[in-house]
Amino acid sequence: MSKKALGIVRRIDDLGRVVVPKEVRKVRGWEAGTPIEMFSDEKGLYIREYGRDREEQEIIDKLDAAVENAPTEVLEAIAAARDYIKKNQGGFDR
């Protein structure tokens, strides 16, 4: 999965917190209480939603890859797909 600069800068507050912008949370389908996993390497810190089913995560990763250079209509469709997946988690017999 390639990384893309979003052009958004946030400062760490006195308690060590960083706010994830509303636009990012909406596109990612993250709501209050969403568990976030952090990764670090020599270049920086990366975050992603924690605990997704492997198959679900593969779908999300493919959607993320499609976001680069996508028109607004595609971004809206991806956000709708994320919402649908989130609302229907656990609703299928596995």
JOFENFEN-V521814 format. One record per helix or strand of 2 or more residues. SS is the DSSP state (alpha for helix, beta for strand). FROM is the first residue (numbers start at 1). TO is the last residue. If there is no record, write none. Layout:
SS | FROM | TO
SS | FROM | TO
This chain:
alpha | 22 | 28
beta | 36 | 41
beta | 44 | 49
alpha | 54 | 67
alpha | 72 | 87
